[in-house]
């Protein structure tokens, strides 16, 4: 007969609240966590307040104890309250891909519904706080009192004080929320994203299949970038850097893996810059590993980040990484040790970093080994997921 502790745990429902238009790193993180809950001891339920990117992947992954519920009309605090009272979970986890992805009144509704164990994931460094309105006119004074800055800050005061803990994927995300948005320090914590070290490993054959498919020689220098095609990823900076290198007669091929609303404009930029034979757009791939193993280095020229899975996966596959100094990128990539950290928005610095890796193969190989070692030491997914599970369930 099961022990009392097991019976209590089996009666526990954990509700994960999401609001996402697409599948990306935030959604991958949640599925990783759910796979650790999928032992029959906890009932896991995902509430999708927009699209549902989970059901097909849960089915393919054979998750047995995870349910998905879609609600597309959660427009007021009462709508949220109704759903929470219906489900009656013991624990609610709000999943924020961006700072304002869920309305402030969702957490308030959970509180009014009598749920006291509330948690939040924050995955992306927040945008700057809107500037304070200056001036002495009546209009300026009114805007200071009820303007966009005030409304945003007031709306963001509710969730971090209601939630028991806000779990951030990097220290950069955590400190930005504390310093700029007034999140209480004692109610926040950092649990770094992680990577499966058994799944993501260096390849002995050098990714010959992908190189063959794209017509790339085994001795060519190949970059890979895995990113959603959206404004914050800064793909335009990468393309301009590749063009700059080609103008200097330095051979460089680049594979971009990912999709998004900027796909058409990215393709147009590739044509305009004359990069059709040098940049390959491969779209979204469920399994990124063949592309990582086909590359000599990884690059991500983001304007904003949290702690990208793509960087950790590249490190685990033994790739030196070129990243911008935003979000938690520099918490993963040690400059000149496991890769190169450059300024966000600097085409010249990105081009210089790529050129350095092309022209210094011994340094590149050393960084590749260090990247794998650092991933194994500091970014094992099992460690992070165990910590999150302990916080949520204890």
NULUM-282061 format. One record per residue (C-alpha): x, y, z; residue number from 1. Coordinates in nm, 3 decimals, decimal comma. Example, Ala and Ser with C-alpha at 12.3 -4.5 7.8 and 13.67 -1.06 7.14 Angstrom:
+---------+---------+---------+-----+
!      c1 !      c2 !      c3 !  nr !
+---------+---------+---------+-----+
!   1,230 !  -0,450 !   0,780 !   1 !
!   1,367 !  -0,106 !   0,714 !   2 !
+---------+---------+---------+-----+
//
This chain:
+---------+---------+---------+-----+
!      c1 !      c2 !      c3 !  nr !
+---------+---------+---------+-----+
!   0,000 !   0,000 !   0,000 !   1 !
!   0,145 !   0,345 !  -0,090 !   2 !
!   0,278 !   0,551 !   0,197 !   3 !
!   0,089 !   0,857 !   0,322 !   4 !
!   0,349 !   1,085 !   0,160 !   5 !
!   0,304 !   0,920 !  -0,180 !   6 !
!  -0,077 !   0,938 !  -0,155 !   7 !
!  -0,054 !   1,311 !  -0,074 !   8 !
!   0,179 !   1,374 !  -0,366 !   9 !
!  -0,050 !   1,185 !  -0,603 !  10 !
!  -0,337 !   1,413 !  -0,510 !  11 !
!  -0,137 !   1,722 !  -0,608 !  12 !
!  -0,221 !   1,908 !  -0,928 !  13 !
!   0,038 !   2,148 !  -1,070 !  14 !
!  -0,099 !   2,393 !  -1,325 !  15 !
!   0,142 !   2,558 !  -1,571 !  16 !
!  -0,002 !   2,875 !  -1,724 !  17 !
!   0,133 !   2,975 !  -2,066 !  18 !
!   0,055 !   3,234 !  -2,331 !  19 !
!   0,270 !   3,176 !  -2,636 !  20 !
!   0,226 !   3,215 !  -3,014 !  21 !
!   0,505 !   2,972 !  -3,110 !  22 !
!   0,730 !   2,694 !  -2,985 !  23 !
!   1,074 !   2,807 !  -2,865 !  24 !
!   1,317 !   2,791 !  -2,575 !  25 !
!   1,056 !   2,874 !  -2,310 !  26 !
!   0,833 !   2,591 !  -2,427 !  27 !
!   1,129 !   2,351 !  -2,452 !  28 !
!   1,218 !   2,435 !  -2,090 !  29 !
!   0,865 !   2,350 !  -1,975 !  30 !
!   0,865 !   2,015 !  -2,156 !  31 !
!   1,200 !   1,929 !  -1,997 !  32 !
!   1,050 !   1,998 !  -1,656 !  33 !
!   0,732 !   1,805 !  -1,728 !  34 !
!   0,932 !   1,499 !  -1,825 !  35 !
!   1,066 !   1,497 !  -1,467 !  36 !
!   0,711 !   1,517 !  -1,329 !  37 !
!   0,584 !   1,237 !  -1,552 !  38 !
!   0,616 !   0,961 !  -1,293 !  39 !
!   0,255 !   0,933 !  -1,180 !  40 !
!   0,315 !   1,114 !  -0,853 !  41 !
!   0,189 !   1,455 !  -0,972 !  42 !
!  -0,088 !   1,554 !  -1,208 !  43 !
!   0,050 !   1,816 !  -1,448 !  44 !
!  -0,181 !   2,040 !  -1,646 !  45 !
!  -0,083 !   2,305 !  -1,903 !  46 !
!  -0,326 !   2,594 !  -1,948 !  47 !
!  -0,272 !   2,752 !  -2,291 !  48 !
!  -0,411 !   3,103 !  -2,307 !  49 !
!  -0,330 !   3,136 !  -2,677 !  50 !
!  -0,209 !   2,864 !  -2,915 !  51 !
!  -0,120 !   2,512 !  -2,807 !  52 !
!   0,235 !   2,417 !  -2,912 !  53 !
!   0,247 !   2,130 !  -2,663 !  54 !
!  -0,009 !   1,858 !  -2,743 !  55 !
!   0,163 !   1,711 !  -3,050 !  56 !
!   0,501 !   1,711 !  -2,880 !  57 !
!   0,361 !   1,556 !  -2,564 !  58 !
!   0,203 !   1,282 !  -2,773 !  59 !
!   0,527 !   1,214 !  -2,961 !  60 !
!   0,719 !   1,212 !  -2,633 !  61 !
!   0,471 !   0,970 !  -2,476 !  62 !
!   0,402 !   1,187 !  -2,170 !  63 !
!   0,145 !   0,990 !  -1,971 !  64 !
!   0,050 !   1,225 !  -1,687 !  65 !
!   0,030 !   1,562 !  -1,859 !  66 !
!  -0,293 !   1,723 !  -1,977 !  67 !
!  -0,343 !   2,035 !  -2,190 !  68 !
!  -0,635 !   2,274 !  -2,167 !  69 !
!  -0,684 !   2,563 !  -2,411 !  70 !
!  -0,872 !   2,879 !  -2,314 !  71 !
!  -0,884 !   3,156 !  -2,574 !  72 !
!  -1,121 !   3,397 !  -2,395 !  73 !
!  -0,936 !   3,488 !  -2,075 !  74 !
!  -0,998 !   3,861 !  -2,103 !  75 !
!  -1,063 !   3,964 !  -1,745 !  76 !
!  -0,974 !   3,875 !  -1,389 !  77 !
!  -1,309 !   3,696 !  -1,360 !  78 !
!  -1,233 !   3,473 !  -1,658 !  79 !
!  -0,906 !   3,364 !  -1,495 !  80 !
!  -1,076 !   3,324 !  -1,158 !  81 !
!  -1,340 !   3,096 !  -1,311 !  82 !
!  -1,080 !   2,866 !  -1,469 !  83 !
!  -0,869 !   2,845 !  -1,154 !  84 !
!  -1,173 !   2,762 !  -0,942 !  85 !
!  -1,270 !   2,494 !  -1,193 !  86 !
!  -0,930 !   2,326 !  -1,198 !  87 !
!  -0,848 !   2,382 !  -0,827 !  88 !
!  -0,474 !   2,311 !  -0,851 !  89 !
!  -0,256 !   2,300 !  -0,542 !  90 !
!   0,028 !   2,477 !  -0,728 !  91 !
!   0,029 !   2,725 !  -1,017 !  92 !
!   0,338 !   2,812 !  -1,220 !  93 !
!   0,316 !   3,115 !  -1,452 !  94 !
!   0,550 !   3,077 !  -1,750 !  95 !
!   0,676 !   3,409 !  -1,889 !  96 !
!   0,859 !   3,395 !  -2,221 !  97 !
!   0,862 !   3,775 !  -2,201 !  98 !
!   0,796 !   4,007 !  -1,908 !  99 !
!   0,442 !   4,104 !  -2,007 ! 100 !
!   0,334 !   3,778 !  -2,170 ! 101 !
!   0,068 !   3,718 !  -1,904 ! 102 !
!  -0,159 !   3,990 !  -1,762 ! 103 !
!  -0,098 !   4,100 !  -1,404 ! 104 !
!  -0,448 !   4,002 !  -1,301 ! 105 !
!  -0,389 !   3,634 !  -1,381 ! 106 !
!  -0,184 !   3,595 !  -1,063 ! 107 !
!  -0,432 !   3,812 !  -0,871 ! 108 !
!  -0,714 !   3,582 !  -0,984 ! 109 !
!  -0,519 !   3,280 !  -0,861 ! 110 !
!  -0,482 !   3,443 !  -0,522 ! 111 !
!  -0,853 !   3,527 !  -0,501 ! 112 !
!  -0,928 !   3,167 !  -0,602 ! 113 !
!  -0,756 !   3,055 !  -0,283 ! 114 !
!  -0,434 !   2,920 !  -0,434 ! 115 !
!  -0,136 !   3,019 !  -0,223 ! 116 !
!   0,147 !   2,823 !  -0,385 ! 117 !
!   0,224 !   3,041 !  -0,683 ! 118 !
!   0,549 !   3,048 !  -0,881 ! 119 !
!   0,676 !   3,215 !  -1,198 ! 120 !
!   0,942 !   3,145 !  -1,459 ! 121 !
!   1,107 !   3,447 !  -1,623 ! 122 !
!   1,297 !   3,356 !  -1,941 ! 123 !
!   1,395 !   3,684 !  -2,107 ! 124 !
!   1,568 !   3,996 !  -1,984 ! 125 !
!   1,301 !   4,268 !  -1,972 ! 126 !
!   1,298 !   4,576 !  -2,193 ! 127 !
!   1,411 !   4,906 !  -2,040 ! 128 !
!   1,163 !   5,085 !  -1,820 ! 129 !
!   0,990 !   5,364 !  -2,019 ! 130 !
!   1,161 !   5,697 !  -1,941 ! 131 !
!   1,014 !   5,924 !  -1,678 ! 132 !
!   0,805 !   6,206 !  -1,824 ! 133 !
!   0,967 !   6,543 !  -1,768 ! 134 !
!   0,802 !   6,884 !  -1,782 ! 135 !
!   0,575 !   7,100 !  -1,569 ! 136 !
!   0,262 !   7,127 !  -1,782 ! 137 !
!  -0,066 !   6,975 !  -1,663 ! 138 !
!  -0,041 !   6,719 !  -1,940 ! 139 !
!   0,309 !   6,618 !  -1,829 ! 140 !
!   0,195 !   6,586 !  -1,468 ! 141 !
!  -0,100 !   6,367 !  -1,567 ! 142 !
!   0,129 !   6,146 !  -1,778 ! 143 !
!   0,365 !   6,107 !  -1,482 ! 144 !
!   0,073 !   5,989 !  -1,268 ! 145 !
!  -0,111 !   5,760 !  -1,513 ! 146 !
!   0,125 !   5,735 !  -1,813 ! 147 !
!   0,272 !   5,424 !  -1,974 ! 148 !
!   0,568 !   5,407 !  -1,734 ! 149 !
!   0,346 !   5,426 !  -1,426 ! 150 !
!   0,093 !   5,177 !  -1,561 ! 151 !
!   0,364 !   4,926 !  -1,650 ! 152 !
!   0,537 !   4,952 !  -1,314 ! 153 !
!   0,209 !   4,926 !  -1,122 ! 154 !
!   0,099 !   4,623 !  -1,325 ! 155 !
!   0,430 !   4,454 !  -1,257 ! 156 !
!   0,412 !   4,513 !  -0,882 ! 157 !
!   0,139 !   4,252 !  -0,834 ! 158 !
!   0,281 !   3,917 !  -0,963 ! 159 !
!   0,626 !   3,926 !  -0,794 ! 160 !
!   0,472 !   3,999 !  -0,454 ! 161 !
!   0,198 !   3,738 !  -0,489 ! 162 !
!   0,428 !   3,463 !  -0,616 ! 163 !
!   0,627 !   3,267 !  -0,359 ! 164 !
!   0,925 !   3,262 !  -0,594 ! 165 !
!   1,012 !   3,402 !  -0,934 ! 166 !
!   1,262 !   3,164 !  -1,093 ! 167 !
!   1,493 !   3,335 !  -1,344 ! 168 !
!   1,702 !   3,153 !  -1,604 ! 169 !
!   2,005 !   3,377 !  -1,552 ! 170 !
!   2,145 !   3,623 !  -1,299 ! 171 !
!   2,115 !   3,895 !  -1,563 ! 172 !
!   1,739 !   3,842 !  -1,585 ! 173 !
!   1,706 !   3,831 !  -1,206 ! 174 !
!   1,900 !   4,149 !  -1,135 ! 175 !
!   1,728 !   4,340 !  -1,413 ! 176 !
!   1,388 !   4,253 !  -1,264 ! 177 !
!   1,503 !   4,350 !  -0,915 ! 178 !
!   1,681 !   4,675 !  -1,003 ! 179 !
!   1,462 !   4,807 !  -1,282 ! 180 !
!   1,118 !   4,671 !  -1,203 ! 181 !
!   1,117 !   4,645 !  -0,824 ! 182 !
!   1,090 !   4,268 !  -0,789 ! 183 !
!   1,162 !   4,175 !  -0,423 ! 184 !
!   1,506 !   4,012 !  -0,408 ! 185 !
!   1,408 !   3,754 !  -0,146 ! 186 !
!   1,128 !   3,629 !  -0,371 ! 187 !
!   1,354 !   3,573 !  -0,673 ! 188 !
!   1,615 !   3,311 !  -0,749 ! 189 !
!   1,830 !   3,197 !  -1,040 ! 190 !
!   1,827 !   2,846 !  -1,180 ! 191 !
!   2,029 !   2,841 !  -1,500 ! 192 !
!   1,895 !   2,668 !  -1,807 ! 193 !
!   2,063 !   2,337 !  -1,877 ! 194 !
!   2,131 !   2,090 !  -2,154 ! 195 !
!   2,117 !   1,712 !  -2,181 ! 196 !
!   2,482 !   1,610 !  -2,184 ! 197 !
!   2,405 !   1,262 !  -2,311 ! 198 !
!   2,190 !   1,391 !  -2,597 ! 199 !
!   2,411 !   1,681 !  -2,706 ! 200 !
!   2,763 !   1,553 !  -2,763 ! 201 !
!   3,049 !   1,627 !  -3,003 ! 202 !
!   3,022 !   1,429 !  -3,325 ! 203 !
!   3,299 !   1,194 !  -3,440 ! 204 !
!   3,201 !   1,227 !  -3,809 ! 205 !
!   3,186 !   1,607 !  -3,821 ! 206 !
!   2,825 !   1,632 !  -3,944 ! 207 !
!   2,905 !   1,506 !  -4,292 ! 208 !
!   2,539 !   1,441 !  -4,375 ! 209 !
!   2,435 !   1,806 !  -4,345 ! 210 !
!   2,746 !   1,931 !  -4,522 ! 211 !
!   2,676 !   1,691 !  -4,806 ! 212 !
!   2,313 !   1,802 !  -4,827 ! 213 !
!   2,415 !   2,169 !  -4,853 ! 214 !
!   2,711 !   2,109 !  -5,083 ! 215 !
!   2,972 !   2,215 !  -4,826 ! 216 !
!   3,322 !   2,073 !  -4,835 ! 217 !
!   3,466 !   1,910 !  -4,525 ! 218 !
!   3,744 !   2,171 !  -4,507 ! 219 !
!   3,515 !   2,478 !  -4,527 ! 220 !
!   3,460 !   2,695 !  -4,219 ! 221 !
!   3,091 !   2,678 !  -4,130 ! 222 !
!   2,898 !   2,885 !  -3,878 ! 223 !
!   2,561 !   2,780 !  -3,741 ! 224 !
!   2,302 !   3,011 !  -3,588 ! 225 !
!   1,993 !   2,860 !  -3,423 ! 226 !
!   1,740 !   3,131 !  -3,344 ! 227 !
!   1,384 !   3,243 !  -3,388 ! 228 !
!   1,360 !   3,489 !  -3,676 ! 229 !
!   1,242 !   3,783 !  -3,469 ! 230 !
!   1,372 !   4,132 !  -3,406 ! 231 !
!   1,545 !   4,063 !  -3,074 ! 232 !
!   1,768 !   3,794 !  -3,230 ! 233 !
!   1,960 !   4,045 !  -3,445 ! 234 !
!   2,002 !   3,821 !  -3,750 ! 235 !
!   2,059 !   4,131 !  -3,964 ! 236 !
!   2,384 !   4,195 !  -3,774 ! 237 !
!   2,510 !   3,845 !  -3,853 ! 238 !
!   2,430 !   3,882 !  -4,224 ! 239 !
!   2,609 !   4,216 !  -4,247 ! 240 !
!   2,913 !   4,064 !  -4,072 ! 241 !
!   2,925 !   3,773 !  -4,319 ! 242 !
!   2,906 !   4,020 !  -4,608 ! 243 !
!   3,190 !   4,222 !  -4,458 ! 244 !
!   3,409 !   3,911 !  -4,439 ! 245 !
!   3,334 !   3,815 !  -4,799 ! 246 !
!   3,433 !   4,166 !  -4,911 ! 247 !
!   3,768 !   4,099 !  -4,741 ! 248 !
!   3,799 !   3,768 !  -4,932 ! 249 !
!   3,756 !   3,556 !  -4,620 ! 250 !
!   3,551 !   3,246 !  -4,697 ! 251 !
!   3,267 !   3,181 !  -4,456 ! 252 !
!   2,946 !   2,977 !  -4,486 ! 253 !
!   2,658 !   3,022 !  -4,244 ! 254 !
!   2,360 !   2,796 !  -4,167 ! 255 !
!   2,060 !   2,962 !  -4,002 ! 256 !
!   1,819 !   2,723 !  -3,831 ! 257 !
!   1,488 !   2,870 !  -3,717 ! 258 !
!   1,168 !   3,032 !  -3,831 ! 259 !
!   0,960 !   3,335 !  -3,741 ! 260 !
!   0,778 !   3,641 !  -3,865 ! 261 !
!   1,098 !   3,792 !  -4,013 ! 262 !
!   1,165 !   3,498 !  -4,245 ! 263 !
!   1,065 !   3,679 !  -4,566 ! 264 !
!   1,257 !   3,995 !  -4,481 ! 265 !
!   1,562 !   3,787 !  -4,384 ! 266 !
!   1,554 !   3,607 !  -4,718 ! 267 !
!   1,527 !   3,943 !  -4,893 ! 268 !
!   1,827 !   4,075 !  -4,699 ! 269 !
!   2,028 !   3,768 !  -4,798 ! 270 !
!   1,951 !   3,836 !  -5,165 ! 271 !
!   2,020 !   4,208 !  -5,135 ! 272 !
!   2,359 !   4,150 !  -4,971 ! 273 !
!   2,456 !   3,889 !  -5,229 ! 274 !
!   2,478 !   3,607 !  -4,976 ! 275 !
!   2,261 !   3,347 !  -5,150 ! 276 !
!   2,556 !   3,109 !  -5,199 ! 277 !
!   2,693 !   3,163 !  -4,851 ! 278 !
!   2,395 !   3,166 !  -4,612 ! 279 !
!   2,156 !   2,872 !  -4,591 ! 280 !
!   1,811 !   2,912 !  -4,437 ! 281 !
!   1,704 !   2,572 !  -4,303 ! 282 !
!   1,385 !   2,668 !  -4,118 ! 283 !
!   1,272 !   2,525 !  -3,786 ! 284 !
!   1,422 !   2,186 !  -3,697 ! 285 !
!   1,298 !   1,963 !  -3,416 ! 286 !
!   1,647 !   1,815 !  -3,389 ! 287 !
!   1,923 !   2,075 !  -3,411 ! 288 !
!   2,208 !   1,833 !  -3,340 ! 289 !
!   2,299 !   1,742 !  -3,701 ! 290 !
!   2,344 !   2,112 !  -3,779 ! 291 !
!   2,554 !   2,180 !  -3,471 ! 292 !
!   2,776 !   1,885 !  -3,555 ! 293 !
!   2,822 !   2,012 !  -3,910 ! 294 !
!   2,961 !   2,345 !  -3,791 ! 295 !
!   3,298 !   2,477 !  -3,675 ! 296 !
!   3,145 !   2,746 !  -3,452 ! 297 !
!   2,814 !   2,880 !  -3,326 ! 298 !
!   2,698 !   3,243 !  -3,344 ! 299 !
!   2,411 !   3,436 !  -3,187 ! 300 !
!   2,390 !   3,812 !  -3,240 ! 301 !
!   2,092 !   3,887 !  -3,015 ! 302 !
!   1,983 !   4,225 !  -2,885 ! 303 !
!   1,803 !   4,066 !  -2,586 ! 304 !
!   1,830 !   3,724 !  -2,424 ! 305 !
!   1,768 !   3,528 !  -2,106 ! 306 !
!   1,998 !   3,226 !  -2,126 ! 307 !
!   1,953 !   3,064 !  -2,469 ! 308 !
!   1,925 !   2,687 !  -2,493 ! 309 !
!   2,086 !   2,711 !  -2,835 ! 310 !
!   2,412 !   2,840 !  -2,684 ! 311 !
!   2,422 !   2,566 !  -2,420 ! 312 !
!   2,345 !   2,299 !  -2,678 ! 313 !
!   2,624 !   2,427 !  -2,902 ! 314 !
!   2,869 !   2,425 !  -2,609 ! 315 !
!   2,770 !   2,069 !  -2,518 ! 316 !
!   2,836 !   1,969 !  -2,881 ! 317 !
!   3,185 !   2,113 !  -2,850 ! 318 !
!   3,147 !   2,437 !  -3,046 ! 319 !
!   3,314 !   2,768 !  -2,961 ! 320 !
!   3,041 !   3,032 !  -2,943 ! 321 !
!   3,028 !   3,393 !  -3,057 ! 322 !
!   2,759 !   3,571 !  -2,856 ! 323 !
!   2,656 !   3,927 !  -2,777 ! 324 !
!   2,696 !   4,057 !  -2,424 ! 325 !
!   2,326 !   4,060 !  -2,341 ! 326 !
!   2,119 !   3,870 !  -2,086 ! 327 !
!   2,288 !   3,558 !  -1,957 ! 328 !
!   2,506 !   3,498 !  -2,264 ! 329 !
!   2,825 !   3,592 !  -2,079 ! 330 !
!   2,723 !   3,367 !  -1,788 ! 331 !
!   2,757 !   3,075 !  -2,027 ! 332 !
!   3,031 !   3,184 !  -2,268 ! 333 !
!   3,360 !   3,285 !  -2,105 ! 334 !
!   3,536 !   3,533 !  -2,334 ! 335 !
!   3,843 !   3,383 !  -2,502 ! 336 !
!   3,791 !   3,061 !  -2,303 ! 337 !
!   3,482 !   2,894 !  -2,448 ! 338 !
!   3,415 !   3,150 !  -2,719 ! 339 !
!   3,404 !   3,522 !  -2,786 ! 340 !
!   3,169 !   3,781 !  -2,636 ! 341 !
!   3,100 !   4,090 !  -2,850 ! 342 !
!   2,895 !   4,407 !  -2,815 ! 343 !
!   2,531 !   4,389 !  -2,921 ! 344 !
!   2,466 !   4,561 !  -3,252 ! 345 !
!   2,832 !   4,575 !  -3,359 ! 346 !
!   2,879 !   4,435 !  -3,709 ! 347 !
!   3,254 !   4,500 !  -3,691 ! 348 !
!   3,300 !   4,306 !  -3,366 ! 349 !
!   3,100 !   4,009 !  -3,496 ! 350 !
!   3,304 !   4,005 !  -3,819 ! 351 !
!   3,628 !   4,031 !  -3,622 ! 352 !
!   3,527 !   3,743 !  -3,395 ! 353 !
!   3,437 !   3,519 !  -3,689 ! 354 !
!   3,764 !   3,610 !  -3,861 ! 355 !
!   3,959 !   3,521 !  -3,546 ! 356 !
!   3,807 !   3,172 !  -3,529 ! 357 !
!   3,865 !   3,116 !  -3,901 ! 358 !
!   4,231 !   3,217 !  -3,881 ! 359 !
!   4,317 !   3,049 !  -3,549 ! 360 !
!   4,215 !   2,683 !  -3,579 ! 361 !
!   4,422 !   2,574 !  -3,277 ! 362 !
!   4,254 !   2,835 !  -3,056 ! 363 !
!   3,920 !   2,734 !  -3,202 ! 364 !
!   3,981 !   2,369 !  -3,108 ! 365 !
!   4,090 !   2,467 !  -2,756 ! 366 !
!   3,774 !   2,673 !  -2,707 ! 367 !
!   3,567 !   2,383 !  -2,837 ! 368 !
!   3,708 !   2,151 !  -2,570 ! 369 !
!   3,660 !   2,413 !  -2,299 ! 370 !
!   3,301 !   2,471 !  -2,412 ! 371 !
!   3,214 !   2,104 !  -2,368 ! 372 !
!   3,384 !   2,093 !  -2,027 ! 373 !
!   3,200 !   2,405 !  -1,907 ! 374 !
!   2,866 !   2,270 !  -2,024 ! 375 !
!   2,929 !   1,944 !  -1,836 ! 376 !
!   3,039 !   2,123 !  -1,519 ! 377 !
!   2,786 !   2,405 !  -1,495 ! 378 !
!   2,489 !   2,345 !  -1,725 ! 379 !
!   2,374 !   1,988 !  -1,676 ! 380 !
!   1,997 !   1,996 !  -1,723 ! 381 !
!   1,945 !   1,738 !  -1,450 ! 382 !
!   2,085 !   1,968 !  -1,183 ! 383 !
!   1,863 !   2,260 !  -1,279 ! 384 !
!   1,546 !   2,056 !  -1,316 ! 385 !
!   1,603 !   1,884 !  -0,982 ! 386 !
!   1,632 !   2,224 !  -0,814 ! 387 !
!   1,318 !   2,361 !  -0,980 ! 388 !
!   1,122 !   2,049 !  -0,890 ! 389 !
!   1,236 !   2,078 !  -0,529 ! 390 !
!   1,129 !   2,443 !  -0,507 ! 391 !
!   0,788 !   2,388 !  -0,666 ! 392 !
!   0,689 !   2,068 !  -0,488 ! 393 !
!   0,836 !   2,110 !  -0,139 ! 394 !
+---------+---------+---------+-----+
//
